[in-house]
Amino acid sequence: MHLIGVLIVLSTIWNFGECLDFGLRK
C-alpha cells in the first residue's frame, strides 16, 4: 500500500489542474 505515492500523484494532478484553470481564466 503506497499511500504516500498516491498522495503525491493526487497533489500533482491537483496542482496541474489549478495551473490550467488559472491559465484559462487569465
C-alpha positions as CSV (number, residue, x, y, z in Angstrom):
1,M,0.0,0.0,0.0
2,H,1.8,3.1,-1.3
3,L,-0.3,5.8,0.3
4,I,2.4,8.4,0.1
5,G,2.9,7.8,-3.7
6,V,-0.9,8.1,-4.2
7,L,-0.9,11.4,-2.3
8,I,2.0,12.7,-4.4
9,V,0.2,11.8,-7.6
10,L,-3.1,13.3,-6.5
11,S,-1.4,16.6,-5.4
12,T,0.5,16.7,-8.7
13,I,-2.7,16.3,-10.7
14,W,-4.5,18.8,-8.4
15,N,-1.7,21.4,-8.9
16,F,-1.7,20.8,-12.7
17,G,-5.5,21.4,-12.8
18,E,-5.2,24.5,-10.7
19,C,-2.5,25.9,-13.1
20,L,-4.7,25.0,-16.2
21,D,-7.7,26.7,-14.6
22,F,-5.7,29.8,-13.7
23,G,-4.2,29.9,-17.2
24,L,-7.7,29.6,-18.8
25,R,-9.1,32.4,-16.6
26,K,-6.2,34.8,-17.4
